[in-house]
Amino acid sequence: MCGIIGFNGSVNAAPFLIDGLKKLEYRGYDSAGIAVYNGNKTVTEKRKGRISNLASAVKRRDDMCGNLGIGHTRWATHGEANDSNAHPHKSGKFTLVHNGIIENHTLLKEKYLPLCTFTSETDTETVVHLINRHYSDNCLEAIARTAKLLEGSFALAIICEDEPETIFCVKKSSPLLIGIGNEATVASDISAISCKAEKLYRMDDGEIAAVTKTQAVFYDFDLNIKEKATSQFSAERSESEKNGYEHYMLKEIFEQPEAVRKTVEAYLGNKENTLPLINKPERIFIVACGSAYHAGLVGRICIEKLTKIPVTVETASEFRYSDPLTNASTPVIVISQSGETADSLAAIRKAKENGATTFGIVNVPESSIALESDYVMYTKAGTEIAVATTKAYSAQLAALYALAIHFAQIWGTEDNTVLNNLKDALGKLHIKIREALGCEEQMREIAQQLATVQNAYFIGRGIGYALAAEASLKLKEISYIHCEAYAAGELKHGTISLIEQGTKVFAVCSPNGLEAKMQSNIDEVSARGAQVIAITDSHKTKADITVHTVSATHPLFCASTQIVPLQLLAYHTAKFRGCDIDKPRNLAKSVTVE
Ligand code: F6R
């Protein structure tokens, strides 16, 4: 997590740094800081809280004028969010910002810095003291010597008062990009690279770069100069706007039909990457985190139904430390919006160690997971800014449907007429998702009542259970209401003891032949006083409130229409509770630490 930025140009750096940090704020937003070399020395300003706090503090200073600077927006890992733990950190003439985790910082501190005074609780401060300790008169040497000692993940931007024409960058495992034009910018992602940049470089692991106003020179950690090719600018470089919506999350919910249409078109229309022809495997793994894992739960049902091949779905944090039974004949599908989730990236690496073929289903072009997967399917959700994912999740579902159909086709596990019907249905699915958005007013009314409760439950069976899991996560992460998702048949094995008069239970009744079983579960909780809200495309359910969802173009794709009311429910509940919807507490959009 954390976002880093650097500017080296001919105008005042501070406004650019603040603006860049606002674009990177999705990566972490509990504190922020900038450092600017003002022609005489490096001056620093750091503030707990949002970038706006930092911006006001910077405005009040008259010594923060200079053309070279670095900045950071933080998601705390080592030490609480406060002014002194905020980056940049300083030692002697060096000031630096860091994204990642230095795993051996305690050892380094004990071995090399026993007498050093630390002013923060961060792992990062060790790095700047080490550089300073290694420095006599050559910045690059001091940085390279330090980089070789570091374990973990790090993207660093460093400035030194003795070389105020240069930003030094170091990368291992955390992303870092450099844009060069007649000014240079350095950033964790493309959104914060200057629009004046003509050349873009994506740093590789084990690289150091010396970035002046007009060029970047790359080295390995032994300081051998490296030839480096430029990268393409992606089409999504322009800043995303709210376009009249009050929050990015709402805008992104309404962008779902387009996200699904574009994703389906890319793979069913065969416009770009043709999906790979791989041999029929014994078993398939799907690995992901959070909502992407929930998309995987739906993917499993679709792939198993169409291919009859067993699919195991695992959270990446468990998969990476297990002894997964993967081998050359068990493809591993890793799903990730950001393409940078540390556990998911580690899962790809683990799967490859075992000889498995890896598929990334990724939204962010050229992200680490996309680059490291053997095959990549890009979801076409566009930039997602709200921390709680909506359109990327929907695009992941669409990609998984397309992959399931593709597998069934190449392995001959399903009749061609069935597959052609499914393709036809998938091609039209976005139309039904658009119709599903029409339930907003009803969901707003239900949300108004939900906003006052402490707990809620989501139950479902099959795809309905996968949806219950996603709906529960969405509601808890943005409204802070405690909620749980259960396979509907499981509730009576313990949790039903929590149901009392008025407890809200959302029953996600997917069209999977288990509607009667769901009705029994609704009856069980109703009998104990629960207020049941059924989400269903059938008109038969007996519940206190029924939300009639739009039927998908095929029952196998019902998750795509039934998730819409549940997302709107979470959004409006959080809004009634006055929560910070796009930036919920304690979270960040891109989870680049494990
Ligand atoms: C929840 C949410 C997270 C992410 C998870 C994985 O709304 O967004 O649960 O789904 O952190 O992130 P990616 O997909 O970037 O790997």
Residues whose N, C-alpha, C, O or C-beta is under 5 A from the ligand:
A	BS01	F6R	C289 G290 S291 A292 I335 S336 Q337 S338 G339 T341 V387 A388 T389 K589 V591
